[in-house]
Amino acid sequence: MKHASTIKNFKSYCNSNCCPKYISKYVDGLSDDEFILFYNEVKLAASYLIDEDYLFYKMFWIMKYPWNNLSEELFLQLFFNIEGYDLSKIITESKYDELSNKFISSLEGVLIQEDTDQSSYNDNTLPV
């Protein structure tokens, strides 16, 4: 990522007029430790992308809600692709496949857990 070669460069970029205001505003509210985590999240997410401007565009939407993992949130945005972007201009096919497999396997784990949780119920235990 051209603006995140070092944490100091990234912090300068986030506080500059070149950075989107919603990023600057978000970064202003972070402690030093939170900023380091944010920097690492952004750097990892940017490593998946061909077009880093897409990352900043999607961060506008991602940051409207609480999030824990920027890469996963970005992948969900790519996966659903509601704007119909040509993904080949945004992410490499191998990275998309890697993230897709990771996402699907994490969903399978959740579905298996829910299935085992539901197996203890039967028609006699449901309220009428």
Order of alpha helices (4+ residues) and beta strands (2+ residues): alpha-alpha-alpha-alpha-alpha-alpha
